[in-house]
Amino acid sequence: MLNCQVGLPTPGFYSLAEDGTWSGADVDLCRAVSAAIFGDPDMVEYQSVTSAVRFTALSNGESDMLSRTTTWTAVRDTQLGLDFTTVNFYDGQGFLVPADSGITSALDLDGATICVLTGTTTELNLADYFRANGMTFTPVTNENVNVLVETYLGGGCDAYTNDKSGLAARRSAFPDPSAHVLLPETVSKEPLGPVVRQGDDAWANLVRWTVFGIINAEELGVTSANVMEMTASADPNIARLLGTEGNIGEGLGVSPDFMVNVISAVGNYGEIYERHIGENTPIGIPRAGTLNALWNNGGIIYAPPFR
Ligand SMILES: N[C@@H](CCC(=O)N[C@@H](CS)C(=O)NCC(=O)O)C(=O)O
């Protein structure tokens, strides 16, 4: 089994159904790696812990990888015995406020109380932003995102801050999402991606190249619907991705056709995005015109080639 760590249930990214089934964009990455290893996307044990204990639960071996909206920073990458594999979503921190508050800019928040999740990059960014703008705030903290959101909805703070994707995800589950607005400012860089323990380069490679494979699949037009036909493609890039030419899987310790299993199970990067967090989902995060578009479509989602 793959022990894959996600966060407390969050719509779109790691969502938990009543029957105990996990789904979401980050869950699909767990499923993709499981498909790469076992040829089966369901060989996953999900570990769900708060943001504050996530790195400890990875470094002590409880989980094999983190797939949970975690920001790549220098300190995390170099001082915790962990290894960030790549970026699968480019995010930034924002603020959510009640629509009837009259607040239209983060610069209106001088003196405000702000709900902020403990153990996140969000805490330091918040302090930095207010200091840089000569403003003050009072943090209202909790380690449990559900408690924090209840505090915000109950009027216990003027604004709730987190990654903008996280705010969109949480808002989608509010009793009345339209009663809350995301302020226009983006106050940080939050490159999110899967994390493994340091010291096992082969394992890091497998996670990293599974993500690269999903991105390359989108670029090459390989989808969950056409992947079987594509195994007969004359395009050498597609043939190498799907293992009908060469054997990229060998260097990763998996079968030559591992990406056929991955794409059959979860689809390509664009499919995962549109299924769980895109504009036609309740989360509704646009992709076109953002950093998360493919590099050849105005974004910076770019994977090294399979060759
Ligand atoms: N990217 C930031 C923030 C991560 C974060 O707080 N994620 C939010 C939004 S998806 C969350 O609710 N996580 C669920 C949890 O903490 O259990 C970090 O790595 O510190």
The ligand as an SDF file (V2000), in Angstrom:
LIG
                    3D

 20 19  0  0  0  0  0  0  0  0999 V2000
    0.0420   26.2130    1.4840 N   0  0  0  0  0  0  0  0  0  0  0  0
    0.0680   26.5750    2.8830 C   0  0  0  0  0  0  0  0  0  0  0  0
   -1.2860   26.4300    3.5290 C   0  0  0  0  0  0  0  0  0  0  0  0
   -1.8380   25.0210    3.5230 C   0  0  0  0  0  0  0  0  0  0  0  0
   -3.2760   25.0350    4.0040 C   0  0  0  0  0  0  0  0  0  0  0  0
   -3.5610   25.6710    5.0310 O   0  0  0  0  0  0  0  0  0  0  0  0
   -4.2090   24.4470    3.2780 N   0  0  0  0  0  0  0  0  0  0  0  0
   -5.5830   24.7230    3.5880 C   0  0  0  0  0  0  0  0  0  0  0  0
   -6.3320   25.0040    2.3320 C   0  0  0  0  0  0  0  0  0  0  0  0
   -6.4170   23.7200    1.1410 S   0  0  0  0  0  0  0  0  0  0  0  0
   -6.2640   23.6900    4.4260 C   0  0  0  0  0  0  0  0  0  0  0  0
   -7.3720   23.9170    4.8130 O   0  0  0  0  0  0  0  0  0  0  0  0
   -5.6770   22.5460    4.7180 N   0  0  0  0  0  0  0  0  0  0  0  0
   -6.3650   21.5130    5.4400 C   0  0  0  0  0  0  0  0  0  0  0  0
   -5.7180   21.1860    6.7340 C   0  0  0  0  0  0  0  0  0  0  0  0
   -4.9130   21.9790    7.2030 O   0  0  0  0  0  0  0  0  0  0  0  0
   -6.0320   20.1310    7.2880 O   0  0  0  0  0  0  0  0  0  0  0  0
    1.1070   25.7790    3.6080 C   0  0  0  0  0  0  0  0  0  0  0  0
    1.7100   24.8730    3.0200 O   0  0  0  0  0  0  0  0  0  0  0  0
    1.3730   26.0710    4.7810 O   0  0  0  0  0  0  0  0  0  0  0  0
  1  2  1  0
  2  3  1  0
  2 18  1  0
  3  4  1  0
  4  5  1  0
  5  6  2  0
  5  7  1  0
  7  8  1  0
  8  9  1  0
  8 11  1  0
  9 10  1  0
 11 12  2  0
 11 13  1  0
 13 14  1  0
 14 15  1  0
 15 16  2  0
 15 17  1  0
 18 19  2  0
 18 20  1  0
M  END
$$$$
